[in-house]
Amino acid sequence: MRLTVLEALQIYPLSHAKLIAGERGGSRVLRSVTLMDDPDIAQWVKSDEILFTTGFMMKDSPDQAVSLLRKLDERGAAGLGVKLGRFWDRIPEELIEEANRLNFPILELPYEFTFSDQMTALFNSELAERTKLLHGVFDKQRQLMQFALKQNDLSNLFHIISGILGHPIAVIAVGGHILYNNGPIPEQRLLLNWPWSIKAYWEGGKKERAYRIPLLHDNTCVGYLKVCTSHSLVFKEEEALFQQASEILAYHLGMDTQGISYQSSRYRAESLLQDVIQNKITVDGFINKCVEYGIKRFAKPYQCVFTILDRNHVNAMEPVLMRELAKSSALKSFDVEHFRLQEGILSVFSLSDQVAKDSLGLSRAISENLTLCQKIVPLVPLQSYVSQIKFSIGELLVAYGECIETYKMAKRLKIDQPVLFYETVEFNSIFKHLPEEVMFGYCHHILSPLLIDHKEWDEELIQTLEVYLQCDGSMTETSRQLFIHRNTVAYRLEKINDVLKVDLKNMNHLLRLKLAFMFRSFLVSSK
């Protein structure tokens, strides 16, 4: 059993219990349950055990109850469950005060259920969780086996292994050089107590644990794998899975020196790019290091695309996305470098003169690739944010900032387009501090002729005009995004011209309309 006290309180019938003291200790791990029928029970209690009692042995002595509580805390017990109604009508106040001081959970157990009912429910829950975990381990073993049998591109070896295990990992060469680390442990602490013995070992505390495994190839240690886990308890089946992963890594570390060296260089380049973002090093310093690591210098002009991943899925999603980006037919015609960052993947596209003039071509390629990735992970939404075209390597940080600003504005305005360009929201960032009454007045002045009976908007025409403006006046792209015929778009635009008394080929008219729709988005998002 490896539940926390709070998790146990979600299981019926223990869900009818009340946590009346020691709430801050709700994260204590509960491994087993024991019944209290002996005044000297504390000396037999094991760490992470919870005691159930009717209070009979201490019903006449609150001081004895407080003393027992302290001993239980010293022994590392998970908590104390008391069934009221027979010997105690209520928990003594001094016991509650001491439990709160010690952050030691006390549960008021439901009287209508027996201890056996509650213990059985906990054990059944544990059995179900263990079965689910075993199925997950078997599935991961299958994935590891399939990966080991494939003789394909191993450029994402470390990241793929981390994705299959479902845990962050660190890989350290035999000389103490960090080849890869996507875990929470800072690099300065990864090599604590180096050099290490050649045996598997659990290290760290409850909040920051890692399973360290030597990587042995032909009976020679070629490095170490650290699997980082937030769980305080890991089953033997999971440890065996980590061992299997270490064997695959050991084989490739021993056989593919050149490929591993390239992965190590990419990892260092990605770490340096994170330092650029945090203003720890200059962009020129980063570019020079990339050249040293064998990563080609970016051609000019270039454009940055940042695909942001949900924090809860970033470890599982990054290897999938990197794999799809590497083999994507939609992106084969582009010269691009991909870098993993903490929030997602930053892609730097070096553009030809033709591509630089056709932003829709890049947008379509990215959209097509995201659609393919979305089919693999349908429950995790994917969106990419694109900077303006840059002509100087020194503007790399500016391009990244534009991607982030585009993401923030899309979140504020609730824009769910799969690919969004900075140009689309650039005006928004300039006018975002304008008073709402000014926005409303301007929006109503420009678009009011599209009101039906002065109450509701003609949504069909509004949507067509909005998409038309987003597509930079391309009727073909507008028809594609709206899934309607090009002639239908032309008809609607002609109607819009008549109703609004505008010329959609006039730049000033287009600018006024774009401002109106931008203000409309702000007003909708603020409600």
C-alpha positions in Angstrom: 0.0 0.0 0.0 1.3 3.4 -0.9 -1.5 5.9 -0.3 -1.2 9.3 1.5 -3.7 9.9 4.3 -5.6 12.4 2.2 -5.8 9.8 -0.7 -7.1 7.2 1.8 -9.9 9.6 2.8 -11.2 9.5 -0.8 -11.9 5.7 -0.6 -15.4 4.5 0.5 -16.3 4.0 3.4 -13.3 5.8 4.8 -14.5 8.8 2.8 -17.1 9.2 5.6 -14.3 9.9 8.1 -13.3 13.4 9.2 -9.8 14.7 9.4 -10.2 16.7 12.7 -6.5 17.4 13.5 -3.0 17.4 11.9 -4.2 18.5 8.4 -0.7 19.5 7.4 0.3 15.9 7.9 -2.2 14.7 5.3 0.6 13.9 2.9 2.1 11.2 5.2 2.4 7.9 3.4 0.2 5.1 4.6 1.6 1.6 4.0 -0.5 -0.6 6.4 -3.2 -0.5 9.0 -3.1 -2.0 12.5 -5.7 -2.2 15.3 -4.9 -0.9 18.8 -5.8 -3.2 21.7 -2.7 -2.8 23.8 -1.6 0.2 25.9 2.0 -0.5 24.8 1.1 -0.6 21.1 3.6 2.2 20.3 6.6 0.0 20.6 5.2 -2.3 17.9 4.2 0.3 15.4 6.1 0.4 12.1 6.8 3.5 10.1 4.0 4.6 7.8 1.3 2.6 9.7 -2.0 4.0 10.7 -3.7 2.9 13.9 -7.4 2.3 14.3 -8.9 2.3 17.9 -12.1 2.8 19.9 -10.1 4.6 22.5 -10.7 2.0 25.2 -7.1 1.8 26.5 -6.9 5.5 27.0 -10.5 6.5 27.7 -9.8 7.7 31.2 -6.4 9.3 30.7 -6.0 12.1 28.1 -2.4 12.5 29.2 -1.8 8.9 28.2 -3.4 9.6 24.9 -1.1 12.6 24.3 2.0 10.5 25.3 0.9 7.8 22.8 0.5 10.3 20.1 4.1 11.6 20.6 5.5 8.1 20.5 3.5 7.3 17.3 4.9 10.4 15.7 8.5 9.5 16.7 8.0 6.0 15.2 6.9 7.6 11.9 3.3 6.4 12.0 1.0 7.8 9.3 -1.9 8.7 11.7 -4.5 7.7 14.3 -8.1 6.8 13.5 -10.6 6.9 16.4 -14.1 5.5 16.3 -16.3 7.7 18.7 -19.5 6.7 20.3 -18.6 3.8 22.6 -15.8 4.9 24.9 -15.2 8.5 23.7 -17.9 11.0 22.7 -15.3 13.4 21.4 -11.6 13.7 20.9 -10.0 15.4 23.9 -9.0 19.0 23.1 -5.4 18.5 24.4 -5.0 15.6 22.0 -6.2 17.7 19.0 -3.8 20.5 20.0 -0.8 18.2 20.2 -1.7 16.6 16.9 -1.9 20.0 15.2 1.5 20.9 16.8 3.1 17.7 15.4 1.1 17.8 12.1 0.0 14.3 13.0 -3.4 13.3 11.4 -6.2 12.2 13.6 -9.3 10.8 11.9 -12.8 10.5 13.3 -13.9 7.2 11.9 -17.5 6.6 10.8 -19.3 4.7 13.5 -21.7 2.8 11.2 -18.8 0.9 9.5 -16.6 -1.7 11.1 -12.8 -1.6 11.2 -12.9 -4.6 8.9 -15.0 -2.7 6.3 -12.6 0.2 6.2 -9.4 -2.0 6.1 -10.8 -4.2 3.4 -11.7 -1.1 1.3 -8.1 0.2 1.6 -6.6 -3.2 0.7 -8.9 -3.5 -2.3 -8.0 -0.1 -3.5 -4.3 -1.0 -3.2 -4.9 -4.2 -5.1 -6.6 -2.3 -7.9 -3.8 0.3 -8.0 -1.2 -2.4 -8.0 -2.9 -4.2 -10.9 -3.1 -1.0 -12.8 0.6 -0.3 -12.2 1.5 -3.8 -13.3 -0.4 -3.3 -16.6 1.4 0.0 -17.0 4.8 -1.7 -16.4 4.0 -4.4 -18.9 3.1 -1.8 -21.5 6.3 0.1 -20.9 8.3 -3.2 -21.1 6.7 -3.8 -24.5 7.6 -0.3 -25.7 11.2 -0.7 -24.5 11.4 -4.0 -26.3 10.0 -2.5 -29.5 12.4 0.4 -29.3 15.4 -1.9 -28.6 14.6 -4.0 -31.7 14.3 -1.0 -34.0 17.5 0.0 -35.7 16.4 3.5 -36.6 17.6 7.0 -35.8 18.8 7.2 -32.2 19.2 11.0 -32.1 16.5 11.2 -29.4 17.6 8.1 -27.5 17.6 9.7 -24.0 14.4 11.6 -24.5 12.6 8.5 -25.9 13.7 6.4 -22.9 12.5 9.1 -20.5 9.1 9.3 -22.3 8.6 5.5 -22.1 9.5 5.3 -18.4 7.2 8.3 -17.7 9.9 9.8 -15.4 12.6 12.4 -15.9 16.1 10.9 -16.2 19.8 11.9 -16.1 22.6 10.1 -17.9 26.1 10.6 -16.7 29.2 9.3 -18.5 31.8 7.2 -16.7 34.1 10.2 -16.3 31.4 12.3 -14.5 30.3 14.3 -17.6 26.5 14.9 -17.7 25.2 13.7 -21.1 21.6 14.4 -20.5 19.3 15.7 -17.7 15.6 16.6 -18.0 14.9 16.0 -14.3 14.3 18.4 -11.4 17.7 17.8 -9.7 20.1 20.7 -10.5 23.3 19.7 -12.2 25.4 20.8 -9.3 23.7 18.1 -7.1 23.5 15.4 -9.7 27.2 14.4 -9.1 26.9 14.5 -5.3 29.3 12.0 -3.6 31.0 11.3 -7.0 32.6 8.8 -7.8 29.9 6.2 -7.3 30.1 2.5 -6.6 29.0 0.1 -9.3 25.7 -0.9 -7.8 22.1 0.2 -8.0 21.2 2.6 -5.2 18.2 4.8 -4.1 19.3 8.3 -3.2 17.6 11.5 -2.0 14.7 12.1 0.4 10.9 11.8 0.0 10.5 14.9 -2.2 13.5 14.4 -4.5 14.4 10.7 -5.0 16.4 9.1 -7.8 17.2 5.5 -8.6 20.9 5.3 -9.7 21.9 2.4 -11.9 25.3 1.7 -13.3 25.4 1.2 -17.1 27.4 -2.0 -17.8 28.6 -2.9 -21.3 30.7 -6.1 -21.6 31.2 -6.0 -17.8 32.6 -2.5 -18.0 30.9 0.6 -16.5 30.3 3.1 -19.2 28.1 5.5 -17.2 25.1 5.8 -14.9 21.4 6.3 -15.3 19.4 8.2 -12.7 15.6 7.9 -12.8 13.9 10.7 -10.8 10.6 10.0 -9.2 8.3 11.9 -6.9 6.9 8.7 -5.4 8.2 7.8 -1.9 7.5 4.2 -2.7 8.4 2.4 -5.9 7.5 -1.3 -6.5 10.1 -3.9 -7.5 8.4 -4.2 -10.8 9.2 -0.6 -11.6 12.8 -1.0 -10.5 13.1 -4.0 -12.9 11.7 -1.7 -15.7 14.4 0.9 -14.8 17.0 -1.8 -15.0 15.8 -2.8 -18.5 16.1 0.8 -19.6 19.6 0.9 -18.2 20.6 -2.1 -20.3 19.4 -0.5 -23.5 21.3 2.7 -22.7 24.4 0.8 -21.7 24.4 -1.0 -25.1 24.1 2.2 -27.0 26.7 4.0 -24.8 29.1 1.3 -25.5 28.4 0.9 -29.2 27.3 4.3 -30.5 30.0 6.7 -29.2 29.5 9.2 -32.1 25.7 9.3 -31.7 25.8 9.7 -28.0 28.3 12.5 -28.3 25.9 14.3 -30.7 23.1 13.9 -28.2 25.3 15.3 -25.4 26.2 18.3 -27.6 22.5 19.0 -28.3 21.7 18.7 -24.6 24.4 21.2 -23.8 23.2 23.5 -26.6 19.7 23.4 -25.2 20.9 24.2 -21.7 22.8 27.2 -23.1 19.7 28.4 -24.9 17.9 28.3 -21.6 20.7 30.4 -20.2 20.3 32.9 -23.1 16.6 33.2 -22.2 17.5 33.9 -18.6 20.1 36.5 -19.7 23.0 34.4 -18.3 25.0 34.4 -21.6 24.8 36.4 -24.8 23.2 35.2 -28.1 26.6 35.4 -29.8 28.1 33.2 -27.1 25.3 30.6 -27.6 25.8 30.6 -31.4 29.6 30.1 -31.2 29.0 27.2 -28.8 26.5 25.7 -31.2 29.2 25.7 -33.9 31.6 24.0 -31.5 29.0 21.3 -30.8 28.5 20.6 -34.5 25.1 22.4 -34.8 25.2 24.5 -38.0 24.9 28.2 -37.8 21.5 29.6 -38.5 21.0 31.1 -41.9 19.4 34.4 -42.4 16.5 35.3 -42.6 15.0 33.0 -40.0 11.8 32.7 -37.9 11.2 31.1 -34.5 8.2 28.8 -33.8 7.5 27.9 -30.1 5.3 24.9 -29.5 4.2 25.1 -25.8 3.3 21.9 -24.0 1.1 21.5 -21.0 3.2 21.2 -17.8 1.4 18.0 -16.8 2.4 16.3 -20.0 5.7 17.8 -21.0 7.8 14.8 -20.2 5.6 12.4 -22.1 4.9 14.8 -25.0 8.4 16.1 -25.8 9.8 12.8 -27.2 6.7 12.3 -29.3 6.8 15.8 -30.7 10.6 15.7 -31.3 10.2 12.4 -33.1 7.4 13.7 -35.3 9.3 16.9 -36.1 12.4 14.9 -37.1 10.5 12.7 -39.6 7.7 15.2 -40.7 7.2 15.2 -44.4 5.5 18.6 -44.0 8.7 20.2 -42.7 11.2 18.4 -45.0 11.5 21.3 -47.3 12.6 23.6 -44.5 16.0 24.0 -42.9 15.2 23.9 -39.2 16.8 23.2 -35.8 14.7 22.1 -32.9 15.6 22.9 -29.2 13.9 21.5 -26.1 13.1 24.0 -23.5 11.4 23.8 -20.1 8.0 24.9 -21.5 8.1 23.2 -24.9 10.1 23.1 -28.2 11.6 26.1 -29.9 12.1 25.6 -33.7 14.4 28.0 -35.6 13.5 27.9 -39.3 16.1 29.3 -41.7 14.0 30.7 -44.6 14.6 30.9 -48.3 13.6 34.2 -50.1 10.5 32.5 -51.4 9.4 31.1 -48.0 10.1 34.5 -46.4 7.5 36.0 -48.7 4.9 33.3 -48.0 4.0 33.1 -44.3 1.0 31.0 -45.2 3.2 28.2 -46.5 5.1 27.9 -43.2 1.7 28.1 -41.3 0.3 25.3 -43.4 3.4 23.1 -42.9 3.3 23.6 -39.1 -0.4 23.0 -38.9 -0.1 19.8 -40.9 2.6 18.5 -38.6 0.6 19.5 -35.4 -2.4 17.6 -36.9 -0.3 14.5 -37.2 1.0 14.8 -33.7 -2.5 15.5 -32.3 -3.7 12.2 -33.7 -1.0 10.4 -31.6 -1.9 12.4 -28.4 -5.5 13.5 -28.9 -6.1 14.5 -25.3 -3.2 17.0 -25.1 -3.9 20.2 -27.1 -1.0 21.5 -29.2 -0.4 25.1 -30.4 2.5 26.8 -32.0 3.4 30.5 -31.8 5.4 32.2 -34.5 7.7 35.2 -34.3 8.3 37.8 -37.0 11.0 37.1 -39.6 14.4 38.2 -38.3 17.5 39.2 -40.2 20.1 39.3 -37.4 21.3 36.4 -35.2 21.4 38.8 -32.4 17.6 39.1 -32.5 17.1 35.5 -31.4 16.0 36.5 -27.9 13.6 39.1 -29.4 12.1 36.4 -31.6 11.6 34.1 -28.6 10.0 37.0 -26.7 7.5 37.5 -29.6 6.5 33.8 -29.4 5.9 34.2 -25.7 3.9 37.4 -26.2 1.8 35.7 -28.8 1.1 32.9 -26.4 0.1 35.2 -23.6 -2.2 37.3 -25.9 -3.8 34.1 -27.3 -4.5 32.9 -23.8 -6.0 36.2 -22.8 -8.2 36.5 -25.9 -9.0 32.8 -25.8 -7.7 32.2 -29.4 -7.4 28.5 -30.0 -5.9 28.5 -33.5 -3.2 25.7 -33.8 -0.7 28.2 -35.4 -0.7 31.9 -34.4 1.7 34.6 -35.8 3.0 37.5 -33.8 1.7 39.9 -36.5 -1.8 38.7 -35.7 -1.6 39.9 -32.1 1.0 42.7 -32.4 -1.7 45.4 -32.4 -3.3 43.8 -29.4 -0.1 44.2 -27.3 0.1 47.9 -28.2 -3.6 48.7 -27.3 -4.2 46.3 -24.5 -4.2 49.1 -21.9 -6.8 51.2 -23.7 -10.0 51.8 -21.6 -12.9 49.3 -22.4 -15.4 52.1 -23.0 -13.1 53.5 -25.8 -12.8 50.0 -27.3 -16.5 49.5 -27.2 -17.3 52.8 -28.8 -14.8 52.3 -31.6 -16.0 48.7 -32.2 -19.6 49.7 -32.3 -19.0 52.7 -34.6 -17.2 50.5 -37.2 -19.3 47.3 -37.0 -22.7 48.5 -36.0 -24.2 48.2 -39.5 -23.7 44.4 -39.1 -26.1 44.3 -36.2 -29.4 42.5 -37.0 -32.5 44.5 -35.7 -29.9 46.5 -33.6 -29.6 43.5 -31.2 -27.6 40.6 -32.5 -24.6 40.4 -34.8 -24.8 38.8 -38.2 -22.4 36.0 -37.0 -21.9 34.5 -40.5 -20.6 37.8 -42.0 -18.7 38.7 -38.8 -16.9 35.3 -38.8 -16.1 35.6 -42.5 -14.6 39.1 -42.2 -12.6 38.2 -39.1 -11.0 35.1 -40.8 -10.4 37.1 -44.0 -8.4 39.7 -41.9 -6.5 36.9 -40.1 -5.6 35.4 -43.5 -4.1 38.7 -44.7 -6.9 39.2 -47.3 -6.5 35.8 -48.9 -9.8 34.5 -50.1 -8.4 31.1 -50.9 -7.0 30.7 -47.3 -10.3 32.1 -45.9 -12.4 29.5 -47.8 -10.0 26.7 -46.6 -10.3 27.7 -43.0 -14.1 28.1 -43.1 -14.6 25.0 -45.2 -16.7 26.9 -47.8 -16.3 27.5 -51.5 -14.2 30.5 -52.6 -17.2 31.9 -54.4 -19.1 31.9 -51.2 -16.4 33.9 -49.6 -16.4 36.4 -52.4 -20.2 36.8 -52.2 -20.1 37.4 -48.4 -17.2 40.0 -48.8 -19.2 41.8 -51.4 -22.1 42.0 -49.1 -19.9 43.2 -46.3 -18.6 46.0 -48.6 -22.2 47.1 -49.2 -23.3 46.9 -45.5 -20.2 48.6 -44.0 -19.6 51.0 -46.9 -16.0 49.9 -47.0 -13.5 48.9 -49.7 -11.7 45.7 -48.5 -8.9 46.5 -51.0 -8.2 49.8 -49.2 -5.4 49.6 -46.6 -6.9 52.3 -44.4 -10.3 50.5 -44.3 -8.6 47.2 -43.6 -6.7 48.7 -40.7 -9.8 50.2 -39.1 -11.6 46.8 -39.4 -8.6 45.0 -37.9 -8.6 47.4 -34.9 -12.4 46.9 -34.4 -12.0 43.1 -34.3 -9.0 43.4 -32.0 -11.1 45.5 -29.6 -14.0 43.1 -29.9 -11.7 40.2 -28.9 -10.6 42.2 -25.8 -14.1 43.0 -24.8 -15.3 39.4 -25.2 -12.3 38.0 -23.2 -12.8 40.5 -20.3 -16.4 39.3 -19.7 
